[in-house]
Structure formats: C-alpha cells, structure tokens
Amino acid sequence: MTPCTRHTDMKWTDAEDIAVALAERFPDLDPLAVRFTDLHRWVCELDGFDDVPEASTEGKLEAIQMAWLDEYRRSR
C-alpha cells in the first residue's frame, strides 16, 4: 500500500473523492473484486473520511465502487 494523499471532510456522497483516495491506497486492486463489507470498512478508515458509518447505503457504496473503477481503468 502507498500512503494516501490527504483528503478532508469526505462524506458518503463524495464518491469521486473517496474513489481517488482508495485508488491511491490500493493502486493495483480491481474495485470489482472488492466486497461491499470490505469497501465500507476501508472507506471508514480513510484519512479525511468524516461521516457516520451507518449512513452508508448499498447505492452509495456502488457509486463509490464505480467511481473507483473509473480511476482504476484510467490508470491502466
């Protein structure tokens, strides 16, 4: 893992910012291979993430995953 660039005050609705932070943290990981339970935990553990864990929904996690997939594909 590489160190993350500092992103601040991210909420569940900040899918693109979260995706960038995840792509920096896990540059070689295919987002489609990640279970939502792991994705939820990793988002909550990000530096700069500041939201209630219970405010997550399947739709928000899916939006994060798809934004992360875009970042992943751009880096290839």
N, C-alpha and C positions, 0 to 999 in steps of 0.2 A: 504494500500500500504506500501511496505517496501522501505527503501532507496536503491538507486541503487549503485552498485559498479561503480567507475569512469572508464568509457571507453572514450578514447580520439580520436579525429580526425576521427570519423566514417563517411563514405560516403554511399550513396545508395547501392553501390556494396558490402559493408561489411555486408552481410545478416546474417552471423553467429554471429558476434559481436553484431549487433543490436538485434538479437534474444535473446542472453544471457541477454542483458540489459533489454529487455521487459519482459523476464521471471522473472527477479529479481524484476522488478517493479510491475508486475501483476501475481504473482505466481499461483493464483487459477483460472485464466481466460483462457478458452478454446480459442486458437487462431482462430479456425474455426468459432467462434461466433462473430468475430470482423469484422466490415465493413471496407473496404479499406479507406474510408474517415477518420474514427477514427484512423486506423493504421497509415496513413500518418501524421496526427496531432501528435500522440504520438511519432512517430519517430523523428519528427522535434523538439519536446520538450525534448528529451533525453539529459542529460548532456553528453557532448562529441560529439554530432552529429554536424558535420560541413560540410554541403553540401547545395546546392541550392534547396529549396523546389520544384521548378519547374522541376528539373532534375529527379524527380521520374517518373516511368512508371508503368503500370499495372504488367509487368513482374518482375520488381524489388520488388514491394510490395508483389507479390505472392511468390517470393524467400524468402523474409523476413518472411512471414507468415508460409511457410513450414519449415523453419529453426526453427522458434519459436515453431511450432507444435512438432518437434523432441525434443526440450528442454522440452516442457510440458509433453510429453509422457515418457521421461526418468525420470522425477521427480515423476511419479506415481508409 
